[in-house]
């Protein structure tokens, strides 16, 4: 038998400032804590404060800046503040979605870190009553030559596939990039999208006093303790010793939990519900209490921790409250529904116990072994948590690159092949073939295979959701304001490129240490750039996550504000992908000839530029973005486009190559300076420049007159006839000097090999 008196003495011992510092509570925060509490905390209370006041849970460095985001439009049902965002997709249905990070855990233990990232984001979505229908992942790894990169890639991809495939939700979209800036701190951002009826959406808010608190799902263990605190701290080499703080996931239990929760949600038993994510039972109980009451004024909670289902012996209140064991939920039930709820979870062989009740005290009260081990007010844990106005420095300005200052390559065919085979642009087939993209039977197209956005049918309808994930950290590093704008604009373009109306975004803001004014400057300006784009494009933020302190030994990651976009296709037959081009089609570009080489794939991989020498990123004109995207959606809606692709990494030449590979066709492209009106010294910018708000699309040869009528009706949209689609055997031919009859050509087989061989070759290499 455990010595309960000794355990209780340990748990209730008064803590001092030194112990607070060990828990991540700094001196000024310690003073704030003691003032709010009116005394010094005991060990259990200190543990609870440490996780609820962590950066991961409280957003104490970013809250005041996140308020700059627009969060509403005509289709937003629920914006930030709940488990996930909710948008109206018509016919009484809603799409529910969110993105979150699992960066530190995935570096320490890549398989379980990535797997539990998937499990956690799924819970955020089905907690609100939605059946998950799609998963997305945004991955950033270190330099391929770094000794840890290959094993991290293998572990993360296996973890995502292992969890998503087993739980039975398709992974349909994502991105994978490599850069030395992530050598010591990879990024694993996971997004989930679900469907619900608008009259059956559930919230964490709204619990009232006097109702039972119901714990359901897996039993609580010691895995994941201090996970939220770890996610709010910098790394150092050797931090693999923190492995015990990484949670362990069970996708089969998650599948049972999804079904059990959705079955209970079909009844009228639930008053409020919250998943146990970061900070576990602590965050779920505190967040429900903080947003409870008839008017959201907050309520209290009392819980008997001896009643919490536990899978390990001798767990203390401190461990139970801070555990981040997976596949668990907390529900406030109506009192007469306990037996019915227990019967449902018993059927699925899941733990289900009443562990406490809601109160009107405004306090979080915890008991163990019959004694009170915690009694603290809820408000200071939630809305009254620290909210810093961190000092920040204006990011340095770079000089724009002049294309004429760099010689046009003599081997343009080799340059195109090189770009298509770079780690960032190379096919990620090795990755996405490990994911089940078609389980559930509604995936129409996956962006994993190179498309602009995934298309997922809304079951048993002719509608679909379009889903994408985007960020170019090189742009954000060069100019966080323009880079932030571009991340949002890129998502807007990708949704438009499949014919969908963009509705809203979720985001995952990955940055370094906000206590460093230079880093905080990038955070502030990136948010402001994103916010401007969201306002101008009517593309609000409805959910998201902030992941800071992504540093190792003082070196921060590249600033990486990832945007997950969701749009609606009212008629799935009026959509487009990369795969529809056919020989005889005309090749058309919307937007001007490329002029900008700064911060581009070409500048990095061909010119070999680094740091400040990369210059400024392409500027983003949001009015042009909106206008050109509308034109593309109209072209698709009219059934004219056979294939569509936005022009992004690698510029025009690489975008044409991607359409050719996806459609298994060749193309003839006229990019001659004499005909298109640009200096011959800018030919490399015309081919590989990454100017924004641009698309290529193909139309059937006999549709030229109809296309001309579209163009006449929209003189404000620049449209250029580039050439035509040919048979695959003819490959790609670019006419670059009409007067001299100068061309360069690339065979489709060589292009495919360059694009698809790098990643499997890299992953199959034995060191």
RAQUI-V70837 format. One record per residue. N is the residue number from 0. RES is the residue in one small letter. SS is DSSP state (hx for helix, st for strand, lp for the rest). Layout:
n-><N,N>
res-><RES,RES>
ss-><SS,SS>
This chain:
n-><0,1,2,3,4,5,6,7,8,9,10,11,12,13,14,15,16,17,18,19,20,21,22,23,24,25,26,27,28,29,30,31,32,33,34,35,36,37,38,39,40,41,42,43,44,45,46,47,48,49,50,51,52,53,54,55,56,57,58,59,60,61,62,63,64,65,66,67,68,69,70,71,72,73,74,75,76,77,78,79,80,81,82,83,84,85,86,87,88,89,90,91,92,93,94,95,96,97,98,99,100,101,102,103,104,105,106,107,108,109,110,111,112,113,114,115,116,117,118,119,120,121,122,123,124,125,126,127,128,129,130,131,132,133,134,135,136,137,138,139,140,141,142,143,144,145,146,147,148,149,150,151,152,153,154,155,156,157,158,159,160,161,162,163,164,165,166,167,168,169,170,171,172,173,174,175,176,177,178,179,180,181,182,183,184,185,186,187,188,189,190,191,192,193,194,195,196,197,198,199,200,201,202,203,204,205,206,207,208,209,210,211,212,213,214,215,216,217,218,219,220,221,222,223,224,225,226,227,228,229,230,231,232,233,234,235,236,237,238,239,240,241,242,243,244,245,246,247,248,249,250,251,252,253,254,255,256,257,258,259,260,261,262,263,264,265,266,267,268,269,270,271,272,273,274,275,276,277,278,279,280,281,282,283,284,285,286,287,288,289,290,291,292,293,294,295,296,297,298,299,300,301,302,303,304,305,306,307,308,309,310,311,312,313,314,315,316,317,318,319,320,321,322,323,324,325,326,327,328,329,330,331,332,333,334,335,336,337,338,339,340,341,342,343,344,345,346,347,348,349,350,351,352,353,354,355,356,357,358,359,360,361,362,363,364,365,366,367,368,369,370,371,372,373,374,375,376,377,378,379,380,381,382,383,384,385,386,387,388,389,390,391,392,393,394,395,396,397,398,399,400,401,402,403,404,405,406,407,408,409,410,411,412,413,414,415,416,417,418,419,420,421,422,423,424,425,426,427,428,429,430,431,432,433,434,435,436,437,438,439,440,441,442,443,444,445,446,447,448,449,450,451,452,453,454,455,456,457,458,459,460,461,462,463,464,465,466,467,468,469,470,471,472,473,474,475,476,477,478,479,480,481,482,483,484,485,486,487,488,489,490,491,492,493,494,495,496,497,498,499,500,501,502,503,504,505,506,507,508,509,510,511,512,513,514,515,516,517,518,519,520,521,522,523,524,525,526,527,528,529,530,531,532,533,534,535,536,537,538,539,540,541,542,543,544,545,546,547,548,549,550,551,552,553,554,555,556,557,558,559,560,561,562,563,564,565,566,567,568,569,570,571,572,573,574,575,576,577,578,579,580,581,582,583,584,585,586,587,588,589,590,591,592,593,594,595,596,597,598,599,600,601,602,603,604,605,606,607,608,609,610,611,612,613,614,615,616,617,618,619,620,621,622,623,624,625,626,627,628,629,630,631,632,633,634,635,636,637,638,639,640,641,642,643,644,645,646,647,648,649,650,651,652,653,654,655,656,657,658,659,660,661,662,663,664,665,666,667,668,669,670,671,672,673,674,675,676,677,678,679,680,681,682,683,684,685,686,687,688,689,690,691,692,693,694,695,696,697,698,699,700,701,702,703,704,705,706,707,708,709,710,711,712,713,714,715,716,717,718,719,720,721,722,723,724,725,726,727,728,729,730,731,732,733,734,735,736,737,738,739,740,741,742,743,744,745,746,747,748,749,750,751,752,753,754,755,756,757,758,759,760,761,762,763,764,765,766>
res-><x,x,x,x,x,x,x,x,x,x,x,x,x,x,x,x,x,x,x,x,x,x,x,x,x,x,x,x,x,x,x,x,x,x,x,x,x,x,x,x,x,x,x,x,x,x,x,x,x,x,x,x,x,x,x,x,x,x,x,x,x,x,x,x,x,x,x,x,x,x,x,x,x,x,x,x,x,x,x,x,x,x,x,x,x,x,x,x,x,x,x,x,x,x,x,x,x,x,x,x,x,x,x,x,x,x,x,x,x,x,x,x,x,x,x,x,x,x,x,x,x,x,x,x,x,x,x,x,x,x,x,x,x,x,x,x,x,x,x,x,x,x,x,x,x,x,x,x,x,x,x,x,x,x,x,x,x,x,x,x,x,x,x,x,x,x,x,x,x,x,x,x,x,x,x,x,x,x,x,x,x,x,x,x,x,x,x,x,x,x,x,x,x,x,x,x,x,x,x,x,x,x,x,x,x,x,x,x,x,x,x,x,x,x,x,x,x,x,x,x,x,x,x,x,x,x,x,x,x,x,x,x,x,x,x,x,x,x,x,x,x,x,x,x,x,x,x,x,x,x,x,x,x,x,x,x,x,x,x,x,x,x,x,x,x,x,x,x,x,x,x,x,x,x,x,x,x,x,x,x,x,x,x,x,x,x,x,x,x,x,x,x,x,x,x,x,x,x,x,x,x,x,x,x,x,x,x,x,x,x,x,x,x,x,x,x,x,x,x,x,x,x,x,x,x,x,x,x,x,x,x,x,x,x,x,x,x,x,x,x,x,x,x,x,x,x,x,x,x,x,x,x,x,x,x,x,x,x,x,x,x,x,x,x,x,x,x,x,x,x,x,x,x,x,x,x,x,x,x,x,x,x,x,x,x,x,x,x,x,x,x,x,x,x,x,x,x,x,x,x,x,x,x,x,x,x,x,x,x,x,x,x,x,x,x,x,x,x,x,x,x,x,x,x,x,x,x,x,x,x,x,x,x,x,x,x,x,x,x,x,x,x,x,x,x,x,x,x,x,x,x,x,x,x,x,x,x,x,x,x,x,x,x,x,x,x,x,x,x,x,x,x,x,x,x,x,x,x,x,x,x,x,x,x,x,x,x,x,x,x,x,x,x,x,x,x,x,x,x,x,x,x,x,x,x,x,x,x,x,x,x,x,x,x,x,x,x,x,x,x,x,x,x,x,x,x,x,x,x,x,x,x,x,x,x,x,x,x,x,x,x,x,x,x,x,x,x,x,x,x,x,x,x,x,x,x,x,x,x,x,x,x,x,x,x,x,x,x,x,x,x,x,x,x,x,x,x,x,x,x,x,x,x,x,x,x,x,x,x,x,x,x,x,x,x,x,x,x,x,x,x,x,x,x,x,x,x,x,x,x,x,x,x,x,x,x,x,x,x,x,x,x,x,x,x,x,x,x,x,x,x,x,x,x,x,x,x,x,x,x,x,x,x,x,x,x,x,x,x,x,x,x,x,x,x,x,x,x,x,x,x,x,x,x,x,x,x,x,x,x,x,x,x,x,x,x,x,x,x,x,x,x,x,x,x,x,x,x,x,x,x,x,x,x,x,x,x,x,x,x,x,x,x,x,x,x,x,x,x,x,x,x,x,x,x,x,x,x,x,x,x,x,x,x,x,x,x,x,x,x,x,x,x,x,x,x,x,x,x,x,x,x,x,x,x,x,x,x,x,x,x,x,x,x,x,x,x,x,x,x,x,x,x,x,x,x,x>
ss-><lp,lp,lp,hx,hx,hx,hx,hx,hx,hx,hx,hx,lp,st,lp,lp,hx,hx,hx,hx,hx,hx,lp,lp,lp,lp,hx,hx,hx,hx,hx,hx,hx,hx,hx,hx,hx,lp,lp,lp,lp,st,hx,hx,hx,hx,hx,hx,hx,hx,hx,hx,lp,lp,hx,hx,hx,hx,lp,lp,lp,lp,hx,hx,hx,hx,lp,lp,lp,lp,lp,lp,lp,lp,lp,st,st,st,lp,lp,lp,lp,lp,lp,st,st,st,st,lp,lp,lp,lp,st,st,st,st,st,st,st,st,st,lp,hx,hx,hx,hx,hx,hx,lp,hx,hx,hx,hx,hx,hx,hx,hx,hx,hx,hx,hx,hx,hx,hx,hx,hx,lp,lp,lp,lp,st,st,st,st,st,st,st,st,st,st,st,lp,lp,lp,lp,lp,lp,lp,hx,hx,hx,hx,hx,hx,hx,hx,hx,hx,hx,hx,hx,hx,hx,hx,hx,hx,hx,lp,lp,lp,st,st,st,st,st,st,st,st,lp,hx,hx,hx,lp,lp,lp,lp,st,st,st,st,st,st,st,st,st,st,st,hx,hx,hx,lp,lp,lp,lp,lp,lp,lp,lp,lp,lp,lp,st,st,st,st,st,st,lp,lp,st,lp,lp,lp,lp,lp,lp,hx,hx,hx,hx,lp,lp,lp,lp,st,lp,lp,lp,hx,hx,hx,hx,hx,hx,hx,lp,lp,lp,lp,lp,hx,hx,hx,hx,hx,hx,hx,hx,hx,hx,hx,hx,hx,hx,hx,lp,lp,lp,lp,st,st,st,st,st,st,lp,lp,lp,lp,hx,hx,hx,hx,hx,hx,hx,hx,hx,hx,hx,lp,lp,lp,lp,lp,lp,lp,lp,lp,st,st,st,st,st,hx,hx,hx,lp,lp,st,lp,lp,lp,lp,lp,lp,hx,hx,hx,hx,hx,hx,lp,lp,lp,lp,lp,st,st,st,st,st,st,lp,hx,hx,hx,hx,hx,hx,hx,hx,hx,hx,hx,hx,hx,lp,lp,lp,st,st,st,st,st,st,st,st,st,lp,lp,lp,st,st,st,st,st,st,lp,lp,st,st,st,st,st,st,st,lp,hx,hx,hx,lp,lp,lp,lp,lp,lp,lp,lp,lp,lp,lp,lp,lp,lp,lp,lp,lp,lp,lp,lp,lp,hx,hx,hx,lp,lp,lp,lp,lp,lp,hx,hx,hx,hx,hx,hx,hx,hx,hx,lp,lp,lp,lp,lp,lp,lp,lp,hx,hx,hx,hx,lp,lp,lp,lp,lp,lp,lp,lp,lp,lp,st,st,st,lp,hx,hx,hx,lp,lp,lp,lp,st,st,st,st,lp,lp,lp,lp,lp,lp,st,st,st,st,st,st,st,lp,lp,hx,hx,hx,hx,hx,hx,lp,hx,hx,hx,hx,hx,hx,hx,hx,hx,hx,hx,hx,hx,hx,hx,hx,hx,lp,lp,lp,lp,st,st,st,st,st,st,st,st,st,st,lp,lp,lp,lp,lp,lp,hx,hx,hx,hx,hx,hx,hx,hx,hx,hx,hx,hx,hx,hx,hx,hx,hx,hx,hx,hx,hx,lp,lp,st,st,st,st,st,st,st,st,lp,lp,lp,st,st,lp,lp,st,st,lp,lp,lp,st,st,st,st,st,st,st,st,st,st,lp,lp,lp,lp,lp,lp,lp,lp,hx,hx,hx,lp,lp,lp,lp,lp,st,st,st,st,st,lp,lp,lp,lp,lp,lp,lp,lp,lp,lp,hx,hx,hx,hx,hx,lp,lp,lp,lp,lp,hx,hx,hx,hx,lp,lp,lp,lp,lp,lp,lp,hx,hx,hx,hx,hx,hx,hx,hx,hx,hx,hx,hx,hx,hx,hx,hx,lp,lp,lp,st,st,st,st,st,st,lp,lp,lp,lp,hx,hx,hx,hx,hx,hx,hx,hx,hx,hx,hx,hx,hx,lp,lp,st,st,st,st,st,lp,lp,hx,hx,hx,hx,lp,lp,lp,hx,hx,hx,hx,hx,hx,hx,hx,hx,lp,lp,lp,lp,lp,lp,st,st,st,st,st,lp,hx,hx,hx,hx,hx,hx,hx,hx,hx,hx,hx,hx,hx,lp,lp,lp,lp,lp,st,st,st,st,st,st,st,st,lp,hx,hx,hx,lp,st,st,st,st,st,st,lp,lp,lp,lp,st,st,st,st,st,lp,hx,hx,hx,hx,hx,hx,hx,hx,hx,hx,hx,hx,hx,hx,hx,hx,lp,lp,lp,lp>
